[in-house]
């Protein structure tokens, strides 16, 4: 990645200027390299000189000039697909034809930015690199490294310590109680968790997706009463009416167990399949109790003298680990709380399944449970290995008005109903577009729109347009070029500004993966898909792909093949289909 090379290059330059005493010794935690967004400020830029100026109390423009001068003296070996080349980081011309510079120029901008402009030659070579890597383009080995630098994120509760091996990851999401069909509210974490798993896998981690089935305790008893329709009934709706006709059991808890099993197998699992999610594990809470795992974790906490009795209940000293109050583990009547089971479940994750990291995605209504579980995990000795992400709610709008309830008998809008209205592709894309920790307003009218106004249509149409072009080449006595027929010398025909802009977007793909695996901002993917599609549509308008100029046609065909690889790659990560016709 260009960004990674710039980062390494700046750090090397800083070390060298310190050795040469052009700058005094200092320590900087992180070098931030970003895409400015405005071409006049370069393709990449860093504010490192301003960071250093705060430490040294020196002019950031002066510091930037010192770093830039050091960088322009470097030559670093870079292996290109065609063979061995040297990439000159300086902005001057290379004398040997086997040498290629990454940067056309490096500039300093007030108040101390260092701006990097990628060379045309380097960009042209990246097309062949993408074609050779194919669907593996964007694959990273972050998950195979022993050292991961911590980053702050609004989604992450706690920061991974640097130096910790981080390879096996479990992501638990949805995990809605089996007391009714999945609603649009409790399923919002579904696409997010699924896509986060795809991102982690792309970055080299071993990933497991889990659904925790809460088939034990009060909610199951309440479900049983609801099926029996006695005075303690809680749940209602068409599905309850159907369950009552099927379940003949008259004891409330047993009736609830049977109903929960039906709901999981015949409702929730079917809905999850429609969304396109494949879980690696469906774990039953009742299994923990049946094996005595909840009792074992309570005994563990007792041995550590972390529990006490009060008012007939058994309490966990969670306040010792930063909780705002202590929590009940066993109630007066002897029944165990949800927290007791949850701690036991997470002990199973870390001790039995050996996960280095667990990410739980919960609804915002579980905010009050976060500190209790975090305390339990710390008591077990796994502090910082659990991260909890809370997703906010979803509101449907149709014809400018809020949709307040289901079209069926009940009080909520089910995920099945939404899927029937708009399909999985649209639902996933719309759910992913907003940060998970912000409220989502879902516009049903826009979701059904079959035009460029609909972001899903806009992106998928870019993919279909590529295949439309490829379908036409036989009429012009051309062939779809394979990667062995494409050389860097042929790609030198790619000189148009929109061709180069398109390549710049393509090489951002690994950076999108890297950023997302660090901060969990999954909405970065649909935005990248839109940005890439916009540049491709502009390229299509500006540059005729198939023309009488055979060499130029071949180069442009290579470029759209590279675009297809990356566009399909990001759609695959989002779990959105990449149609060849529309």
Secondary structure, 3 states (H helix, E strand, C coil): CHHHHHHHHHHHHHHHHHHCCCCCCCCCCCCCEECCCCHHHCCEEECHHHHHHHHHCCCHHHHHHHHHHHHCCCEEEEEECCEEEEEECCCCCCCCCCEEECEEEEEEECCCEEEEEECHHHHHHHHHHHHHHHHHCCCCCHHHCCCCCCCCCCCCCCCCCCCCCCCEEEEECCCCCCCCCCECCCCHHHHHHHHHHHHHHHCCCEEEEEEEECCCCHHHHHHHHHHHCCCCCCCCCHHHHHHHHHCCCCCHHHHHHHHHHHHHHHHHHHHHHHHCCCCCEEEEHHHHHHCCHHHHHHHHHHHCCCEEEECCEEEECHHHHCCCCCEEEECCCCCECHHHHHHHHHHHHHHHCCCCEEEEEEEHHHHHHHHHHHHHHHHHCCCCCEEEEEECCEEEEECCEECCCCCCCCCCCEHHHHHHHHCHHHHHHHHHHCCCCCCEEEEHHHHHCCCCCCHHHHHHHHHHHHHHHHHHHHHHCCCCCCCCCCCHHHHCCCCCHHHHHHHHHHCCHHHHHHHHHHHCCCHHHHHHHHHHHHHHHHHHHHCCCCCCCHHHHHHHHHHHHHHHHHHHHHHHHHCCCCCCCC
